[in-house]
């Protein structure tokens, strides 16, 4: 199976599983899954988030997801237990489709690492 086919298989399995768990089966979009990763990384599951917090959660997720690729490095937790990252290397200019593939690949890797999918 090619790398693209494997990614597609994992992605479909992940979307189905997360959608069943968090969206009553309605398929979650990429941004929603990134948000869920941010909540997971923050670890504060049972609180309400304001719009700015939601953007910050997505930023946390993107940093965490791209950390294994060498773009970000964990720095510290602040006084409210929010993780902070530093930029190690600027992301290269990517077309929208390339960005989407990179994020899907990073998300699949994250959930494989967490053993949420196998």
C-alpha positions as CSV (number, residue, x, y, z in Angstrom):
1,X,0.0,0.0,0.0
2,X,1.4,3.4,-1.0
3,X,2.1,6.1,1.7
4,X,-0.8,8.2,0.3
5,X,-3.2,5.2,0.5
6,X,-2.1,4.4,4.0
7,X,-2.6,8.0,5.1
8,X,-6.1,8.0,3.5
9,X,-7.0,4.8,5.3
10,X,-5.8,6.1,8.7
11,X,-7.4,9.5,8.2
12,X,-10.8,8.0,7.3
13,X,-10.6,5.7,10.4
14,X,-9.6,8.6,12.6
15,X,-12.4,10.9,11.3
16,X,-15.0,8.2,11.8
17,X,-13.9,7.4,15.3
18,X,-13.6,11.0,16.5
19,X,-16.8,11.9,14.8
20,X,-18.7,9.1,16.6
21,X,-17.2,10.2,19.9
22,X,-17.5,14.0,19.6
23,X,-20.0,14.9,16.9
24,X,-22.8,12.3,17.0
25,X,-21.4,10.8,13.8
26,X,-21.3,14.0,11.8
27,X,-17.9,14.0,10.1
28,X,-15.5,16.3,11.8
29,X,-13.4,18.7,9.6
30,X,-9.7,19.2,9.9
31,X,-10.0,22.4,12.0
32,X,-12.3,20.6,14.5
33,X,-9.8,17.8,14.9
34,X,-6.9,20.3,15.4
35,X,-9.0,21.9,18.1
36,X,-9.5,18.5,19.8
37,X,-5.8,18.0,19.8
38,X,-5.3,21.4,21.5
39,X,-7.8,20.5,24.2
40,X,-6.1,17.1,24.7
41,X,-2.7,18.8,25.0
42,X,-4.0,21.4,27.5
43,X,-5.7,18.7,29.5
44,X,-8.5,21.0,30.7
45,X,-11.4,19.1,29.3
46,X,-14.4,20.3,31.3
47,X,-14.2,24.0,30.9
48,X,-15.9,26.4,28.5
49,X,-13.5,28.2,26.1
50,X,-13.9,31.7,24.7
51,X,-13.2,32.4,21.0
52,X,-9.7,33.6,21.7
53,X,-9.0,30.5,23.8
54,X,-10.2,28.3,20.9
55,X,-7.7,30.0,18.6
56,X,-5.0,29.5,21.2
57,X,-5.9,25.8,21.5
58,X,-5.5,25.4,17.8
59,X,-2.1,27.1,17.9
60,X,-1.0,24.7,20.7
61,X,-2.2,21.8,18.6
62,X,-0.4,23.0,15.5
63,X,2.8,23.5,17.4
64,X,2.5,20.0,19.0
65,X,1.6,18.3,15.8
66,X,4.5,19.9,13.9
67,X,7.1,19.4,16.7
68,X,8.1,16.0,15.4
69,X,8.9,17.6,12.0
70,X,11.4,20.0,13.7
71,X,9.4,23.2,13.2
72,X,8.5,23.8,16.9
73,X,10.0,22.9,20.2
74,X,8.2,22.7,23.6
75,X,9.4,25.6,25.8
76,X,7.4,25.7,29.0
77,X,4.1,25.7,30.8
78,X,2.8,29.1,31.9
79,X,1.2,29.8,35.3
80,X,-2.2,28.7,34.0
81,X,-0.7,25.4,32.7
82,X,-0.8,26.4,29.0
83,X,2.0,24.9,27.0
84,X,4.3,27.2,25.0
85,X,6.5,26.4,22.0
86,X,9.3,28.2,20.3
87,X,9.8,28.2,16.5
88,X,12.9,26.1,15.5
89,X,12.5,26.4,11.8
90,X,10.1,28.4,9.6
91,X,7.6,26.3,7.7
92,X,8.3,26.4,4.0
93,X,5.7,28.0,1.7
94,X,3.1,25.4,1.0
95,X,0.0,25.3,-1.2
96,X,-3.3,24.8,0.5
97,X,-3.4,21.1,-0.6
98,X,0.1,20.6,0.7
99,X,-0.7,22.2,4.0
100,X,-3.7,19.9,4.4
101,X,-1.7,16.8,3.6
102,X,1.0,17.8,6.1
103,X,-1.5,18.4,8.9
104,X,-3.4,15.2,8.2
105,X,-0.1,13.3,8.3
106,X,0.9,15.0,11.5
107,X,-2.6,14.3,13.1
108,X,-2.5,10.7,12.1
109,X,1.0,10.3,13.6
110,X,-0.2,12.0,16.8
111,X,-3.1,9.6,17.2
112,X,-1.0,6.6,16.3
113,X,1.5,7.7,19.0
114,X,-1.4,8.0,21.5
115,X,-2.7,4.6,20.3
116,X,-6.1,6.0,19.6
117,X,-5.9,4.4,16.2
118,X,-3.8,1.4,15.1
